[in-house]
Amino acid sequence: MDLHDVKWRKSSRSNSGGNCVEVAITPTVIGVRDTKDRAAGHFTTDRTRWNDFLTAIKSGRYSR
């Protein structure tokens, strides 16, 4: 899916160490890309999987 003309939002959790991601929310998919390497492209997922991912993060499943 082409997400060239959508609004990308930088994560509020991005830090000054360069670990930044951007998210684009459309009616059908969620796009994710690396802020410092936008030319590398992006991946997309559906809303259900994105919500599952966010829930897992908030529960600490992917904490360091």
Helices and strands as residue ranges (DSSP letters): E 9-10, E 21-25, E 30-34, G 35-40, E 43-45, H 47-58
